[in-house]
């Protein structure tokens, strides 16, 4: 694990005081019973669904493109459920910041971990292709309990939040690096027994992407994971984190490694990857991060959808 981070005294500047007040109000949530926290999150999520029209339209647009056979009532229902789940996850992030990891580990269940164990036993490198669940941060926490992790991230604009999130991730990862550091840093991070935590489902534009189906729509899909897999001789393993509302546990689903995952046929490899992510998302669609602008980049100069 990474060493404990030093506190940057610049965060004590008066311009950060309002954020610190919010953090102080957020902290007590970590000691509420999980059912109470979830009850509160469901109501906050309903409020966000009703008031945040811009984000709601992003979610609905994604669902219209991905599930054209659904009627509008079904899409609206999933949109509301998604915002409820999103708010519940935000409240549960208080656990990551303020509760000890030993306590949290008791509530994490990893299913399919044998796929990782088999790759490590065979002395193979591993890339975790992690879907953007609203419970994403719990995937890193749970994996860090049992495995060595190398994580890449996009820094938050708010300096206080960025420091809190970085401190939390540092408890679970052997090293952290900004994804802007490039491909060479990613390749160097691949080593036997250490898992590379990679998020492959965002739209990063045309560069290093191909257009392949994601559910029912063509999506600009990164080819970086395929190139990493070849350069690092690594197994690519799909992963997604979920919350079990019956037990209060966090479930990390690890599916079998991908076949046909070579950059020699980028379209086939990207199609294989998206199909694997779809299988994970379909397990509980409301827990996927539908607020992402998944189809911002359009094929053949088509008109934007957002």
RATA-V710564 format. One record per pair of residues at least 24 apart in sequence whose ideal C-beta (glycine too) atoms are under 7 Angstrom apart, sorted by the first residue. I is the first residue (numbers start at 0). J is the second residue. Records with the same first field share a line. If there is no record, write none. Layout:
I: J, J
This chain:
0: 170, 171, 173
1: 169, 172, 173, 174, 175
4: 165, 166, 169
7: 162
10: 158, 159, 162
15: 158, 159
18: 157, 159, 160
19: 159
22: 159, 163
25: 93
26: 93, 97
28: 90, 93
29: 93, 94, 97, 98
33: 247
36: 90, 91
37: 87, 244
39: 90
40: 83, 86, 87, 90
41: 83, 87
43: 86
44: 82, 83, 84, 85, 86, 87
45: 79, 83
47: 82, 86
48: 78, 79, 82
54: 290
57: 290, 292, 305
58: 289, 290
60: 304, 305
61: 289, 293
62: 289
64: 215, 216, 294, 304
65: 213, 214, 215, 216
66: 214, 215
67: 215
77: 284, 285
80: 285
81: 285, 289
84: 133, 285, 286
85: 133
87: 242
88: 133, 134
92: 136
95: 136, 140, 167
96: 163, 167
100: 170
103: 140
104: 144
106: 247, 248, 249
107: 141, 144, 249, 251
108: 248, 250
109: 141, 145, 251, 253
110: 250, 251, 252, 253
111: 252, 253, 254
112: 145, 253
114: 236, 253, 255, 256
115: 146, 194, 236, 253
118: 234, 256
119: 192
122: 191
123: 232, 233, 234
124: 189, 190, 191, 231, 232, 233
125: 194, 195, 233, 234, 236
126: 195, 197, 224, 227, 228, 233, 235
127: 194, 195, 196, 197, 236, 238
128: 197, 199, 224, 235, 236, 237, 238, 272
129: 196, 197, 198, 238, 239
130: 200, 239, 276, 279, 280, 287
131: 198, 200, 287, 288, 291
132: 239, 240, 241, 286, 287, 288
133: 286, 288
134: 240, 241, 242, 249, 286
135: 240
137: 240, 249
138: 238, 240, 251
139: 168, 171, 172, 196
140: 171
141: 240, 249, 251
142: 194, 251
143: 171, 172
146: 194
147: 173, 192, 193, 194
148: 172, 173, 194, 196
149: 173, 174, 188, 193, 194, 195, 196
150: 175, 196
151: 176, 177, 178, 185
152: 177, 178
153: 178
182: 223
185: 227
186: 227, 230, 231
189: 231, 233
197: 224
199: 224, 272
200: 276
201: 291
202: 292, 293, 294, 295, 296
204: 296
205: 296
209: 265, 266, 269
210: 298
211: 266, 269, 270, 273
212: 270, 273
213: 273, 293
214: 277
216: 294
217: 298
218: 273, 293, 294
219: 296
220: 269, 272, 273
222: 262, 265, 269
224: 272
225: 260, 261, 262, 265, 268
226: 262
228: 260
229: 261, 262
235: 260
237: 275, 276, 279
239: 279
241: 283, 286
242: 286
252: 279, 282
254: 278, 279
